């Protein structure tokens, strides 16, 4: 595949399923939203139940919150220590010579989050399945049921790359930098602060623009929009390849859809604000903009 692609079609996956170096993963998590005022925006539920009900034959399952996120902190899905990730990815059989394909159900954001994490660890032979399990099943392709059989354990040696993840301080500085565009992947109603936020104060990081992740894939097929359409959406909000881009959302997940498509379009200077509004909206020392 082209170096800047990172996308694999259902037909292409069907053609390589018997390759011994393939490592195929369902990355699905479900968010069970909690009542307003509970102080908990949502509970993260790993998608094991839907995995066991049907998955691409041979796939393994990755539990983002349970295995691949920082434990014992309030925020969900935060990037953990490299050693934890080396152990977890190695446990699931990813080695230097592996070809990794990721998919999720309903939205690609769980797959693109793992894609971003792997790339931040210096692992580049990783692709996201266009349309995920939804498209695979809609085409009448084979599915398998039952628990994951897994892959033989391997040694995963990370080579962490700088700049993939930024904290609130670097994001605040980026919001005032003329050479950086901060982009919000949440829906426009949350970007404008028109609806109560489950994360805290409604609104956005000041100066940020809005390219909602939900507009970057087809709601029926779950496949990504064509590259030209994605490029037009980003350009309309002032994103350009000579600028740095910092993306955020609610919990550092849906923003990886924006980052995945920007990468495919040839953008090089990309970062994810990992804490996103889950952190920002609760910190009264940080400014919030509405309207």
Residue pairs with C-beta under 8 A, 6 or more apart in sequence:
1 7
1 8
1 127
4 263
4 264
4 266
5 127
5 264
6 115
6 126
6 127
6 128
6 260
6 263
6 264
7 127
7 128
7 130
7 224
7 264
8 101
8 127
8 128
8 129
8 130
9 129
9 130
10 129
10 130
10 131
10 135
10 136
10 139
10 141
13 24
13 56
13 101
13 129
13 136
14 141
16 22
16 99
17 24
17 56
17 57
17 58
19 99
21 97
21 98
21 99
22 58
22 98
22 99
22 101
23 60
23 92
23 93
23 94
23 98
23 99
23 100
23 101
23 151
24 56
24 58
24 59
24 60
24 100
24 101
24 103
25 59
25 60
25 61
25 62
25 92
25 100
25 101
25 102
25 103
25 114
26 47
26 51
26 55
26 56
26 59
26 60
26 61
26 62
26 103
26 104
26 105
26 133
27 62
27 64
27 102
27 103
27 104
27 110
27 111
27 113
27 114
28 46
28 47
28 50
28 51
28 104
28 105
28 106
28 110
28 133
29 44
29 45
29 46
29 47
29 63
29 64
29 65
29 104
29 110
30 44
30 45
30 46
30 47
31 42
31 43
31 44
31 45
32 42
32 43
32 45
33 41
33 42
33 198
34 40
34 41
34 42
34 43
34 198
36 196
36 198
41 198
41 199
41 250
41 278
42 76
42 198
44 64
44 65
44 76
44 77
46 61
46 63
46 64
46 65
46 66
47 61
47 104
47 105
47 110
48 61
48 63
50 105
51 59
51 61
51 148
52 145
52 146
52 147
53 145
54 133
54 137
54 143
54 144
54 145
55 61
55 133
55 143
55 144
55 145
55 148
56 103
56 129
56 133
56 136
56 141
56 142
56 143
56 144
57 142
57 143
57 144
58 144
58 149
59 103
59 144
59 148
60 92
60 93
60 148
60 149
60 150
60 151
61 148
62 68
62 92
62 114
64 77
64 110
64 113
64 114
65 76
65 77
67 88
67 91
68 80
68 84
68 85
68 88
68 114
68 117
69 76
69 77
69 78
69 79
69 80
70 78
70 79
70 80
70 81
71 80
75 251
75 275
75 278
75 279
76 251
76 278
77 113
77 251
77 252
77 253
77 274
78 252
78 274
78 275
79 117
79 120
79 165
79 252
79 274
82 121
82 158
82 160
85 117
85 121
85 156
85 158
86 156
86 157
86 158
87 156
89 118
89 121
89 123
89 156
90 153
90 154
90 155
90 156
91 153
92 150
92 151
93 150
93 151
93 152
93 153
93 154
94 100
94 118
94 123
94 151
94 154
94 156
95 154
95 155
95 156
96 157
98 125
98 154
99 125
99 127
100 118
100 123
100 125
100 126
100 127
101 126
101 127
101 128
101 129
102 111
102 112
102 114
102 115
102 126
102 127
102 128
102 129
103 111
103 128
103 129
103 132
103 133
103 136
104 110
104 111
104 132
104 133
105 132
105 133
105 134
106 132
106 134
106 222
107 132
107 213
107 217
107 222
107 254
107 257
108 128
108 132
108 217
108 222
108 224
108 257
108 260
109 213
109 253
109 254
109 256
109 257
110 253
111 128
111 129
111 132
112 128
112 256
112 257
112 259
112 260
113 252
113 253
113 256
114 126
115 126
115 127
115 128
115 256
115 260
116 164
116 256
116 259
116 260
116 272
118 126
119 126
119 161
119 164
120 160
120 161
120 164
120 165
121 158
121 159
121 160
121 161
122 158
122 159
122 160
122 161
123 156
123 158
123 159
128 260
129 135
129 136
130 223
130 224
131 138
131 221
131 222
131 223
132 222
133 143
134 221
134 222
135 221
135 222
135 223
136 143
137 143
138 221
163 269
163 271
164 270
164 271
164 272
165 271
165 272
165 273
165 274
166 174
166 246
166 271
166 272
166 273
166 274
167 273
167 274
167 275
168 273
168 275
168 279
168 280
168 283
168 286
170 246
170 271
170 273
171 182
171 205
171 246
171 248
171 273
171 280
172 205
172 286
174 180
174 182
174 244
174 246
174 271
175 182
175 205
175 206
175 207
175 208
176 207
177 244
179 243
179 244
180 243
180 244
180 245
180 246
181 209
181 237
181 238
181 239
181 240
181 243
181 244
181 245
181 246
182 205
182 207
182 208
182 209
182 245
182 246
182 247
182 248
182 273
183 208
183 209
183 210
183 211
183 234
183 237
183 239
183 245
183 246
183 247
183 248
183 255
183 258
184 190
184 191
184 204
184 205
184 208
184 209
184 210
184 211
184 247
184 248
184 249
185 211
185 212
185 213
185 247
185 248
185 249
185 254
185 255
185 257
185 258
186 204
186 210
186 212
186 213
186 249
186 250
186 254
186 277
187 212
187 214
188 210
188 212
189 195
190 197
190 202
190 204
190 250
190 277
191 204
191 208
191 210
191 212
192 203
192 204
192 290
192 291
193 202
193 203
193 204
193 288
193 289
193 290
193 291
194 202
194 290
195 202
196 202
197 203
197 277
197 281
198 250
199 250
199 276
199 277
199 278
199 280
199 281
199 282
200 277
200 280
200 281
200 282
201 281
201 282
201 288
202 281
202 288
202 290
203 281
203 288
203 289
203 290
204 210
204 277
204 288
204 289
204 290
205 248
205 280
205 286
205 287
205 288
205 289
206 287
206 288
206 289
207 289
208 248
208 289
209 237
209 238
209 239
210 237
211 233
211 234
211 237
211 239
211 258
213 249
213 254
213 255
213 257
213 258
214 254
215 225
215 233
216 224
216 225
216 230
216 233
216 257
216 258
216 261
217 223
217 224
217 225
217 257
218 224
218 225
224 230
224 261
225 233
227 261
227 264
227 265
230 261
230 264
230 265
231 265
234 258
234 261
234 262
234 265
239 245
239 262
239 267
241 265
241 266
241 267
241 268
243 269
244 269
244 270
244 271
245 259
245 262
245 267
245 269
245 270
245 271
246 271
246 272
246 273
247 255
247 256
247 258
247 259
247 262
247 270
247 271
247 272
247 273
248 255
248 272
248 273
248 276
248 277
248 280
249 255
249 276
249 277
250 276
250 277
250 278
251 276
251 277
251 278
252 272
252 273
252 274
252 275
252 276
252 278
255 272
255 273
255 276
256 272
259 270
259 272
262 270
263 270
273 280
280 286
280 288
281 288
